[in-house]
Amino acid sequence: MKALERWIGPPMAAPETATMRTLRFAVVVSTGSSALGIAGIDFIIAQCGRAATGAALLVMISIAALSAAVFFYRKTRADDRWLMECCAARDGKDD
């Protein structure tokens, strides 16, 4: 494994924790529900009216954007921290 790591470099992603897995599922579900809401906008308008549909879609898209922002912020930080630890351990440095 060490020779392979020297040849292609270390993996570029930190191992996924339970918290990050939950955040990832939240992003997938919220973006998927937003997409379904947009795809079925005519049906939702017929059932709930224009104002309620607009409010519901605004809430769904806002939740999707917020959860994605939190996920990508935490994922980037975890990956950077993991890479620094991985490279420091590989180089024999303990900062």
DAJO-V348599 format. One record per run of one state. SS is the DSSP state (h for helix, s for strand, l for the rest). FROM is the first residue (numbers start at 1). LEN is the number of residues. If there is no record, write none. Layout:
ss = [SS	SS]
from = [FROM	FROM]
len = [LEN	LEN]
//
This chain:
ss = [l	h	l	h	l	h	l	h	l]
from = [1	2	9	18	40	41	49	50	92]
len = [1	7	9	22	1	8	1	42	4]
//
